[in-house]
Amino acid sequence: MRLSLYEFETGAETIGGDRVIYDIANDTARFGAAEVEGHALVWQLDATPAQAEGARLSRRVQLDPYADWVMRCDRIDFPPDSTAYRHTHPGPGIRYLLHGELDVTTEGKRLSYGKGGTWFESGSDPVLAESSQHQPTAFVRVMILPAEWAGKRTIRYVDPADDHRPKLQKPTVYFEHSIHLR
């Protein structure tokens, strides 16, 4: 399976299937067939093993075709100078930075993202995210999660002590939609 993110400045239309379309101006997301007239993001999950032509970011993801899965689209907002402590998630996903700045450390690398930055998280590799010290920061993402995670918070902190530290980031879940790979 391949998860890909496409960006369209002047509108997009999806034809159904395992696709998410996000309307940046209106901060709304829909699954399957939909249309956005302005700046849009489209995530697509498909069985194509080859690189997705024209994608901002595309990654192969290993998913058990006999398991039940959900596609979750959500947004994470950080106030200035906040941290998502080293954590994992139960599934992979692609993120897009809507505004602000975010430093992301994973797999021994620290990368900085500004508005429009995109990155992939495997889910299993620990991630540390630190927002801009001077401005609010937000990203939108689509994750592929095992169905038993539907409706549940997915962040799992690597250091148990971080469970009790203040969490300033705010999640907004747009939807979760069941998908079947077989």
C-alpha positions in Angstrom: 0.0 0.0 0.0 1.0 3.6 -0.6 -0.1 6.7 1.3 0.4 9.9 -0.7 -0.3 13.6 -0.2 -1.1 16.0 -3.0 -1.5 19.8 -2.8 -3.8 21.8 -5.2 -3.7 25.6 -5.1 -6.8 26.3 -7.1 -9.2 23.5 -6.1 -9.5 19.7 -6.3 -12.1 17.0 -6.7 -11.9 13.5 -5.4 -13.7 10.6 -7.1 -14.2 8.4 -4.0 -12.2 5.6 -2.7 -9.8 5.8 0.2 -9.2 9.6 -0.1 -9.3 12.5 2.2 -9.7 16.1 1.0 -9.0 19.0 3.2 -10.1 22.6 2.5 -7.4 24.8 4.0 -9.5 28.1 3.9 -12.5 26.5 5.5 -10.7 24.1 7.8 -12.9 21.2 6.8 -12.2 17.6 5.8 -14.2 15.0 3.9 -13.7 11.3 3.0 -14.3 9.8 -0.5 -15.9 11.9 -3.2 -15.8 15.6 -2.6 -14.8 19.0 -4.1 -12.9 22.0 -2.8 -12.8 25.2 -4.8 -9.7 26.8 -3.2 -6.4 25.6 -1.7 -6.8 21.8 -1.0 -4.9 18.9 0.2 -5.7 15.3 -0.8 -4.4 12.2 0.9 -4.8 8.9 -1.1 -4.3 5.3 0.0 -3.9 2.8 -2.8 -2.3 -0.4 -3.7 0.1 1.1 -6.2 3.7 0.2 -5.2 5.3 2.8 -7.5 6.0 6.4 -6.5 2.9 8.6 -6.9 3.5 11.1 -9.6 2.9 14.7 -8.6 2.6 13.9 -4.9 4.1 16.3 -2.3 5.0 13.2 -0.3 4.4 9.5 -0.8 5.4 6.5 1.3 4.9 2.8 1.2 3.0 1.6 4.3 2.8 -2.0 5.5 -0.8 -2.9 6.3 -2.3 -6.3 7.0 -5.0 -6.7 4.3 -7.0 -9.0 6.5 -7.2 -6.5 9.4 -9.7 -3.7 9.8 -8.4 -0.2 9.5 -9.6 3.4 9.9 -8.4 6.6 8.2 -8.3 9.4 10.6 -8.0 13.0 9.6 -7.2 15.4 12.4 -5.4 18.7 13.2 -3.0 19.4 16.0 -2.6 23.0 17.3 0.3 24.1 19.4 0.6 27.3 21.4 4.0 29.1 21.1 6.9 27.2 22.8 5.2 23.9 23.4 6.4 20.3 23.0 4.9 16.9 22.1 7.2 14.8 24.1 8.9 11.8 22.6 6.0 9.5 21.5 4.7 6.9 19.1 1.4 6.2 17.3 -0.2 2.9 16.4 -0.1 3.6 12.7 1.6 5.6 9.9 0.6 9.0 8.6 1.5 12.1 6.6 1.5 15.6 8.1 1.2 19.1 6.5 2.2 22.2 8.5 -0.6 24.8 8.1 1.2 27.6 9.9 4.0 28.3 12.4 7.2 26.3 12.7 7.9 22.8 14.0 11.1 21.0 14.8 10.6 17.2 14.5 13.2 14.8 15.8 13.0 11.1 14.7 15.3 8.3 13.7 18.3 10.4 15.0 17.5 13.4 12.7 16.1 16.8 13.6 14.3 18.6 10.8 12.6 22.0 10.8 9.4 22.7 9.0 7.7 25.9 8.1 4.3 26.6 6.5 3.6 24.0 3.9 6.2 21.5 5.2 5.3 17.9 4.9 6.6 14.8 6.7 5.9 11.1 7.2 5.8 9.4 10.5 5.9 5.6 10.6 4.0 5.5 13.9 6.4 3.0 15.5 9.5 5.3 15.4 9.6 7.7 18.4 9.0 11.4 17.5 9.7 14.6 19.5 8.0 17.8 18.2 8.8 21.3 19.4 6.8 24.3 18.2 7.9 27.8 17.4 8.7 29.9 20.5 7.0 33.0 19.1 3.9 31.9 17.2 1.1 29.4 17.2 1.7 26.3 15.1 -0.7 23.8 13.5 -0.6 20.7 11.3 -3.2 18.6 9.7 -2.6 14.8 9.1 -4.1 11.6 7.9 -3.1 8.4 9.8 -4.0 4.8 9.0 -4.9 3.1 12.3 -6.0 -0.3 13.4 -9.8 -0.2 13.8 -9.5 -0.8 17.6 -8.0 2.7 17.9 -11.1 4.4 16.5 -12.3 7.1 18.8 -9.2 6.8 21.0 -6.2 9.1 21.6 -3.3 7.5 19.8 -0.3 9.3 21.3 1.8 7.0 23.5 4.8 8.6 25.4 8.1 6.8 25.4 9.0 8.0 28.8 6.2 7.2 31.3 7.2 10.4 33.3 5.9 12.4 30.3 2.4 11.1 30.8 2.1 13.5 33.7 3.7 16.6 32.2 1.5 19.4 30.8 0.3 18.8 27.2 -0.4 22.1 25.6 -1.2 20.8 22.1 -4.9 20.5 21.2 -6.2 17.8 18.8 -9.3 18.3 16.6 -10.5 15.1 15.0 -12.4 15.8 11.7 -13.4 12.1 11.2 -12.5 8.5 11.2 -13.6 6.3 8.3 -13.4 2.5 8.1 -11.4 1.1 5.2 -11.0 -2.4 4.0 -7.9 -3.5 2.1 -9.2 -6.7 0.6 
